[in-house]
Amino acid sequence: MRQNVAGTSPWETTVGYSRAVRVGNVVQVAGTTATVAGEVVGIDNAYEQTRVALGIIAEALAQAGAGLEHVVRTRMYVTDISRWEQVGRAHGEVFGHIRPAATLVQVAALIDPLHLVEIEAEAVMA
């Protein structure tokens, strides 16, 4: 059984992807940025962008029947590694007690120059 979860990203239909996909007890959440209603939220604020992206991820997981407590891995891509503490603080506020495996790396750029962070998540429901 496959369940595709649509989001609100303007790129989903153009690029051909889903915000999240559930197959069995596994949910994969696509790279998620702080884009709400087509607008980037938290311009020049990596903490706020991380917080918003994680909120969007939480919504996608809920639509797939999962929760943040099911997340076993996150991947965070930042355009400026010197902002890692802001990103890490927001991630820790959400996942500090869950403690998924996590990766945080710097990339050259994201799809919109206003994006400072993009986050992927994988969840497994027991």
C-alpha positions, 0 to 999 in steps of 0.5 A: 500500500502506498499513500502520497501526501500532498503539501502546498509547495508550488514545486510539487506538481512541476517537479513531480513529487509528494510532500511525504510518501507512506509505504507500510509502516515507513513514512519518507518526508521530502526536503522541506523548507519554510515556504508557506502559501508560496512565501518564504517565512523567517527571511534571514532567520535560520532558527525560524526557518527550521522551526517552520519546516519542522512544523510542516514536516509534523503536519505531513507525518500526521496526514500519513498517520505518523507523529514526530515520535516516529522519526528515526532520521533527519537530514538538514541542509544549510546554506551557511554552516555558521548558523548550525547552532540556530538550526540545531536549537530548533531541531533540539526543541522538537527532537531533544527527547526523541533523538533521531539519527541526524545529519547537518551539512552545508550545501552550495544553494537551495531552490530559493536564495531566501531558503537557509535550511531544508530538512528531510525526515524518515519515520517508522511506526512500530 
